[in-house]
Amino acid sequence: MLALTIETRTWMHQLPAWAKLAGLAAMTILFLPITDPILVAAFLGGVSLLYASLGRAAMQIALRQFRPILLIAGVIFLWHLLLGDAQAGLLISLRILALVALANAVTITTRLDDMIAVVTGLLAPLRRFGVSPEIFGLAVALAIRCIPVLLMKGDTLRMSWRARSPRRPGVQTLFPLVLVALDDADHMSEALRARGVLSPKQEL
Amino acid sequence: MERTVMMIALFAALIAVLGLFPSFMLFSGVPVSAQSLGVMLAGVILGPKRGALAVLLFLALVALGFPLLAGGRGGLGAFVGPTAGFLFGFPVAAFVAGLVTQYLRRVDLLLSASLGAIIGGVLVLYLFGAVGMMLVTGLGVTQVIATLSVFVPGDIIKAIISGILARSLYQARPSLVLTRSV
C-alpha cells in the first residue's frame, strides 16, 4: 500500500512539516467562510499556481483525489441551482475544491516520518500522565503493517466462500475477518510483551 | 498495555480494510461502504475510550497521507471537504456507541450493541456530518437532510450487523469483547 507522498523533490518538500501544517490551518480558517467572487478566484488561482510549481506528478495525484469530491461538489451546485442561486453554488463548489487541493498539496509533499514527528511532538504533554508519546509512532507502524495482512486474509475468506457457494460473498465473511483480526491482536501483543517494547506500568 | 495498544492498532487497520472492502448496494441503489461499520464495531467491542482511540488512530493514518477512506480518498484534504463532519464525528460516534453498550451490560449484547451503534454510529454521527456539511456547503438544514437521508437506512442495517457481530464474537471469544469483560 502506497502513501500519497510523491517522491520527486519539490520546493515544498524542503519546508518543515510543522510550518506547512500551520500554514494550511491558517489558510483553511481564513478561506473557509469567504464568498466574495474575487477572493475565491484569487484563492483558486493561487492554489493552481502552487500545483503548477510542484510539477506533473503532483497534478496527477490531485486530479485522482478530486474524482469523488467532484461528485459531491456537483450535488452542492445542483442544490444551490434549485434554490435559485447558481452563483453561490459555483463559488462554494470552487472554494471546496481549492481547499481540498491545498490540503492535499501538504500531504503529497510531506514525508510520513516528518508527519509522525509533528504528532509525537504535539503529544509530548501526555508524558505528564505517564503515557509516552512514542506509543503513537508504534501504533501507527503496527496498524500500517496489519492493513495488508488483513486485506489478504479477507481475500482468502472470500475465495473460500466462492469455493463453497454459488452466491456472492457478502456480510457473512465479516465475522471470521473480525475474529481473525482480534486473534492476531492477541498473538502480536504477546510477541510485543515478550520483547519488552512497552513499559509494563502504563495502561490506556 | 501491549494488548490494549495492539487491539487499538488492529481495529484501526480493520476500519481501513472495511473501507476498501467492495461496497455493497442497497435495494434502493445507494452504494454503502462498510467503513462506518468498522467505527461502530470499534465502539461496541472496545468500549468508549479504546474505541475512540482506535478511530483516532485510523483518522491519523488518513491525515498522514494514506488513502484509506472508502473510495480511496485520504490526506488532509478529506478533513476540509463537504463530508469532513463525518470524519470529526467518527471518534465521538465510537465513544457514544461504546458508552451505551457498556451501560446496558445486563441486556443481551445483540440488543445493547445494536442500540449503541444506532445512537452513536447513526444519530450522533449524522449530527456531526450534517452540521459539517452545512458549514462547508452553505446549504440549509432541509437540503442537507434530504441529501443525507438516502444513506440512513444503510447505516441502520450496519448498526444491526455490528450488534450481530458483537454477540457472535462474545460467544466465540468472551475475553475480546471489552465492553463486557471490564
Contacts between the chains, C-beta under 8 A, distances in Angstrom:
chain1	res1	chain2	res2	distance
A	1	B	66	7.0
A	3	B	64	7.3
A	3	B	65	4.7
A	3	B	66	5.5
A	4	B	65	4.5
A	4	B	66	7.3
A	4	B	67	6.0
A	4	B	74	6.0
A	4	B	75	5.1
A	5	B	65	5.6
A	24	B	76	6.5
A	28	B	80	5.5
A	32	B	80	7.5
A	32	B	135	7.7
A	32	B	136	7.4
A	35	B	138	7.6
A	65	B	67	7.8
A	65	B	73	6.4
A	65	B	74	7.8
A	65	B	75	6.6
A	65	B	77	6.2
A	68	B	71	4.8
A	68	B	72	8.0
A	68	B	73	5.7
A	69	B	73	7.7
A	69	B	77	7.7
A	69	B	81	5.6
A	69	B	82	7.6
A	72	B	81	7.2
A	72	B	82	4.9
A	72	B	83	6.7
A	73	B	82	7.4
A	75	B	147	6.4
A	76	B	82	6.4
A	76	B	137	4.6
A	76	B	139	6.7
A	79	B	137	7.7
A	79	B	139	5.5
A	79	B	143	4.8
A	79	B	147	7.2
A	80	B	138	7.6
A	80	B	139	7.4
A	83	B	143	7.4
A	88	B	138	6.5
A	92	B	137	5.9
A	92	B	138	5.0
A	96	B	80	7.8
A	96	B	81	6.3
A	96	B	82	6.0
A	96	B	136	6.2
A	96	B	137	7.3
A	99	B	77	7.7
A	99	B	80	4.6
A	99	B	81	7.7
A	100	B	77	3.8
A	100	B	78	7.8
A	100	B	80	6.0
A	100	B	81	5.1
A	101	B	77	6.9
A	102	B	77	7.9
A	103	B	75	6.6
A	103	B	76	3.7
A	103	B	77	4.1
A	103	B	78	7.9
A	103	B	79	6.8
A	103	B	80	5.3
A	104	B	75	4.8
A	104	B	76	6.7
A	104	B	77	4.1
A	106	B	76	5.6
A	107	B	65	4.5
A	107	B	74	7.6
A	107	B	75	3.4
A	107	B	76	5.0
A	107	B	77	6.9
A	108	B	65	7.3
A	108	B	75	7.2
A	110	B	65	7.2
A	112	B	64	5.9
A	112	B	65	6.7
A	115	B	63	7.7
A	115	B	64	4.7
A	115	B	65	6.9
A	116	B	64	6.9
A	119	B	60	6.7
A	119	B	64	8.0
A	135	B	5	6.4
A	136	B	60	7.5
A	138	B	5	6.8
A	139	B	5	5.8
A	139	B	8	6.3
A	139	B	9	4.8
A	139	B	12	7.5
A	139	B	57	5.5
A	140	B	57	7.1
A	140	B	60	6.6
A	140	B	61	6.6
A	140	B	64	7.1
A	142	B	5	7.3
A	142	B	6	6.7
A	142	B	9	3.8
A	142	B	10	7.7
A	143	B	9	4.3
A	143	B	10	7.4
A	143	B	12	4.3
A	143	B	13	4.8
A	143	B	16	7.6
A	143	B	57	5.9
A	143	B	58	7.5
A	143	B	61	6.2
A	144	B	13	7.9
A	144	B	61	6.9
A	144	B	66	7.3
A	146	B	9	6.4
A	146	B	10	5.5
A	146	B	13	3.8
A	147	B	13	4.7
A	147	B	16	5.2
A	147	B	17	6.1
A	147	B	68	7.6
A	149	B	13	7.9
A	150	B	10	7.8
A	150	B	13	5.4
A	150	B	14	6.3
A	150	B	17	4.5
A	151	B	17	5.5
A	151	B	20	6.6
A	154	B	17	6.1
A	154	B	21	6.9
A	170	B	24	6.4
A	171	B	24	7.6
A	171	B	161	5.9
A	174	B	34	7.4
A	174	B	37	7.7
A	174	B	161	7.2
A	174	B	165	6.3
A	175	B	165	5.6
A	175	B	168	5.3
A	175	B	169	7.4
A	177	B	14	7.6
A	177	B	17	7.6
A	178	B	14	6.8
A	178	B	41	6.7
A	178	B	165	5.9
A	178	B	169	6.3
A	179	B	169	6.5
A	179	B	172	6.1
A	179	B	173	7.0
A	181	B	10	5.1
A	181	B	11	7.6
A	181	B	13	7.2
A	181	B	14	5.0
A	182	B	7	7.1
A	182	B	10	6.8
A	182	B	45	7.9
A	182	B	169	7.2
A	182	B	173	6.6
A	182	B	176	4.7
A	183	B	173	7.4
A	184	B	10	6.2
A	185	B	3	7.3
A	185	B	6	4.5
A	185	B	7	4.8
A	185	B	9	7.6
A	185	B	10	4.1
A	186	B	3	7.1
A	186	B	6	7.7
A	186	B	176	7.4
A	188	B	6	5.1
A	188	B	10	7.7
A	189	B	2	4.3
A	189	B	3	4.1
A	189	B	5	7.5
A	189	B	6	3.9
A	189	B	7	7.5
A	190	B	2	7.7
A	192	B	2	4.2
A	192	B	5	7.5
A	192	B	6	6.5
A	193	B	2	4.5
A	197	B	2	7.2
A	198	B	1	5.2
A	198	B	2	5.7
A	198	B	5	6.8
A	199	B	1	7.6
A	200	B	1	6.5
A	202	B	1	4.9
A	203	B	1	5.4
A	203	B	4	7.0
A	204	B	1	6.9
A	204	B	4	4.7
A	204	B	5	6.9
A	204	B	8	7.4
A	204	B	49	7.5
A	204	B	50	6.7
A	204	B	53	6.8
